[in-house]
Amino acid sequence: MIDQLILPDADDRHVLAAAIKTNANVIVTNNLKDFPQEYLESFGLKAISADDFLTDIIDLNHETAVAAFRELVLHKKNPEMDEYQVLESFRRNGLTNTADYLHALL
């Protein structure tokens, strides 16, 4: 199956094959350029960034998302960080919308 898939980067074909095999709806990747939307649609898939995926998850249940975030902060070690430091780390790593959304909910 992998050999029959056509993507801009052949090394990404296994990701698409796994998504097809598991009947996924979404591929979460920050490498959107290598997953052409039109091609993915032919398999009933779409690709979204990690930031968009996480904001969608937060949208499903604000209270659970905030509780999970606070648990993450509570157990963050090496180094320990407070909520705002973790949010800044999210921003530095491309999760700007996620950090802003969580910040607004805190």
N, C-alpha and C positions, 0 to 999 in steps of 0.2 A: 504494500500500500504506500509506504513512504516514497518509494522511487517514482510513483505516479503523480505525486503532488508537486505543484510548481509554485515556488515562492522566490522572491528576490534573493534571499539567502538560503541556499540549499540546507545549511546546517540547522535551520528552523523547522524543517519539514516534520521532524518527530513531534514537535509541539502540536502542530495541526493534526497529525495522525492520532495523537492521544486524545485530542479534543473530539475528533470524529468518533473514535472508538468508544468513548465514554458518554457519547450523546450530550456533550456540554453545549451550553448556549453562548458562552463567552470565553475568550482567551484574555487573560489579564497579563499585560506586558507593557513595558515602557518603550518597547521597540516597535512602535506602531507602523513605522515606514516599511517594515519587512513583512507585514501582514495586511495586504491590500483588502480593503473592505468589500469591494465588489466580488472578489474571488472567495472570500470567507462566506459571503451571503449565499453562494451556491451550495454551501454545506450547512446552511442554517446557523451560522456563527457570526459573531462580531468580535472585534478586538477593542479593548478599552484599557486605558492607563490604570496603574495601581491607584493613583490619586482619585480618579473617577470611580473606580470600584469601591474604594473605602468610603467615599462620600455617599455613594448609593447605600452601602451597608448601614452607615450612621443614620441615614434617612429612614430606614426601616423601623428603628427603635432607638430614639435618642437616649432614653434612660439606660438601656442595656449597653449602648456604645460608651457612654460616659463611665459607667461602672467598670467596663472592661479596660478602658483607658486608665482609670485610677488604679486598677489592679496591676496593670503593666508598670505604671510609675512606682507603685509600692514595692514591686519585686525587682526593679531595675538595679542591677549591680554593675560594678566595674565599668564606668563609674556610676555612683548613685546620682540621680537627677531628680529635680522637682518637676512638677507639671509643665512649667513654662520652659524649662530647659529641654524637656522631651519634645514639646511642640516646636521649639526652635530647631532641634535635630530633624524632626519631620520636614520642616521647611527646607533645610539645607539639603535634604535627600529627595527633593522633588515632590513632597506631599504637602504642597502649599495650601490647597483647598481643604484637605483633610485637617491640617493644623488650624486653619482659620475657623472651620466649622466647629471643631471640638472646643476651641478657645471661646467661641460665642456661647457654647452650651454649658461651660463650667461656671 
